[in-house]
């Protein structure tokens, strides 16, 4: 242990590596999952919007740009096609300046039953 005024640049670099590298590595691993979670939420709203319970059958994400610190991300889900019990969706994640951060292609499968029981809501 050294007093701050006795630290060398190498000592300081080691201190930062020990105290910040782990946080950096965790954040770097965690953030893409959060962006996918945002896309997945938008997908869930879109594929269940007809009040028929649907589940994700498949989804894949492509990261196009990096988000910026403090930036608000917005997800937009669009139904591309629907046939029988299957649906095809594109979910786009936008940054503050409308640049595309990520895009998801997803497939849904209707499993039956209402998401919200309308008759119970009116009682």
C-alpha positions as a Python dict, from the first residue, in 0.01 Angstrom:
ca = {
    (1, 'X'): (0, 0, 0),
    (2, 'X'): (138, 342, -97),
    (3, 'X'): (33, 696, -33),
    (4, 'X'): (-128, 857, -337),
    (5, 'X'): (164, 1097, -383),
    (6, 'X'): (406, 800, -395),
    (7, 'X'): (218, 608, -668),
    (8, 'X'): (387, 558, -1002),
    (9, 'X'): (197, 553, -1330),
    (10, 'X'): (235, 173, -1334),
    (11, 'X'): (90, 152, -980),
    (12, 'X'): (-206, 367, -1089),
    (13, 'X'): (-264, 155, -1401),
    (14, 'X'): (-269, -164, -1188),
    (15, 'X'): (-515, -3, -946),
    (16, 'X'): (-749, 93, -1227),
    (17, 'X'): (-720, -250, -1388),
    (18, 'X'): (-815, -425, -1064),
    (19, 'X'): (-1101, -189, -978),
    (20, 'X'): (-1250, -114, -1320),
    (21, 'X'): (-1172, -398, -1560),
    (22, 'X'): (-1423, -637, -1397),
    (23, 'X'): (-1700, -376, -1410),
    (24, 'X'): (-1617, -300, -1772),
    (25, 'X'): (-1618, -669, -1872),
    (26, 'X'): (-1952, -730, -1696),
    (27, 'X'): (-2113, -429, -1861),
    (28, 'X'): (-1978, -526, -2201),
    (29, 'X'): (-2127, -874, -2163),
    (30, 'X'): (-2457, -752, -2015),
    (31, 'X'): (-2557, -465, -2248),
    (32, 'X'): (-2626, -671, -2564),
    (33, 'X'): (-2864, -885, -2359),
    (34, 'X'): (-3052, -575, -2245),
    (35, 'X'): (-3089, -455, -2604),
    (36, 'X'): (-3225, -797, -2701),
    (37, 'X'): (-3464, -784, -2401),
    (38, 'X'): (-3602, -452, -2530),
    (39, 'X'): (-3654, -604, -2876),
    (40, 'X'): (-3813, -915, -2725),
    (41, 'X'): (-4060, -703, -2527),
    (42, 'X'): (-4164, -513, -2841),
    (43, 'X'): (-4198, -847, -3023),
    (44, 'X'): (-4421, -983, -2743),
    (45, 'X'): (-4652, -680, -2763),
    (46, 'X'): (-4672, -707, -3141),
    (47, 'X'): (-4735, -1081, -3171),
    (48, 'X'): (-4994, -1077, -2891),
    (49, 'X'): (-5172, -762, -3015),
    (50, 'X'): (-5460, -962, -3165),
    (51, 'X'): (-5540, -1096, -2816),
    (52, 'X'): (-5436, -1449, -2910),
    (53, 'X'): (-5163, -1595, -2691),
    (54, 'X'): (-4844, -1625, -2896),
    (55, 'X'): (-4492, -1731, -2812),
    (56, 'X'): (-4155, -1675, -2972),
    (57, 'X'): (-4061, -1957, -3206),
    (58, 'X'): (-3728, -1812, -3317),
    (59, 'X'): (-3543, -1480, -3300),
    (60, 'X'): (-3205, -1358, -3419),
    (61, 'X'): (-3041, -1020, -3366),
    (62, 'X'): (-2787, -822, -3565),
    (63, 'X'): (-2609, -531, -3395),
    (64, 'X'): (-2554, -247, -3641),
    (65, 'X'): (-2429, 41, -3423),
    (66, 'X'): (-2327, 95, -3064),
    (67, 'X'): (-2550, 277, -2821),
    (68, 'X'): (-2416, 585, -2646),
    (69, 'X'): (-2395, 643, -2272),
    (70, 'X'): (-2725, 775, -2140),
    (71, 'X'): (-2899, 729, -2474),
    (72, 'X'): (-3270, 642, -2485),
    (73, 'X'): (-3338, 344, -2709),
    (74, 'X'): (-3672, 286, -2882),
    (75, 'X'): (-3799, -44, -3022),
    (76, 'X'): (-4036, -65, -3318),
    (77, 'X'): (-4195, -402, -3402),
    (78, 'X'): (-4366, -466, -3734),
    (79, 'X'): (-4559, -768, -3847),
    (80, 'X'): (-4422, -867, -4188),
    (81, 'X'): (-4651, -1166, -4250),
    (82, 'X'): (-4908, -1382, -4074),
    (83, 'X'): (-5035, -1718, -4195),
    (84, 'X'): (-5227, -1968, -3984),
    (85, 'X'): (-5061, -1989, -3644),
    (86, 'X'): (-4727, -1839, -3756),
    (87, 'X'): (-4616, -1478, -3773),
    (88, 'X'): (-4303, -1306, -3906),
    (89, 'X'): (-4180, -986, -3739),
    (90, 'X'): (-3903, -732, -3777),
    (91, 'X'): (-3802, -540, -3467),
    (92, 'X'): (-3573, -239, -3503),
    (93, 'X'): (-3396, -68, -3213),
    (94, 'X'): (-3329, 302, -3275),
    (95, 'X'): (-3098, 543, -3094),
    (96, 'X'): (-3174, 906, -3007),
    (97, 'X'): (-3074, 1028, -3353),
    (98, 'X'): (-3287, 762, -3531),
    (99, 'X'): (-2985, 556, -3627),
    (100, 'X'): (-3039, 181, -3619),
    (101, 'X'): (-2872, 15, -3320),
    (102, 'X'): (-2995, -340, -3385),
    (103, 'X'): (-3244, -535, -3590),
    (104, 'X'): (-3423, -856, -3496),
    (105, 'X'): (-3599, -1104, -3723),
    (106, 'X'): (-3847, -1314, -3526),
    (107, 'X'): (-4109, -1582, -3575),
    (108, 'X'): (-4412, -1629, -3350),
    (109, 'X'): (-4648, -1919, -3297),
    (110, 'X'): (-5005, -1876, -3172),
    (111, 'X'): (-5075, -2132, -2898),
    (112, 'X'): (-5440, -2049, -2835),
    (113, 'X'): (-5639, -1869, -2573),
    (114, 'X'): (-5686, -1500, -2510),
    (115, 'X'): (-5414, -1283, -2363),
    (116, 'X'): (-5679, -1072, -2188),
    (117, 'X'): (-6020, -1222, -2117),
    (118, 'X'): (-6247, -945, -2247),
    (119, 'X'): (-6559, -1076, -2067),
    (120, 'X'): (-6377, -1056, -1730),
    (121, 'X'): (-6261, -702, -1807),
    (122, 'X'): (-6621, -584, -1858),
    (123, 'X'): (-6752, -728, -1530),
}
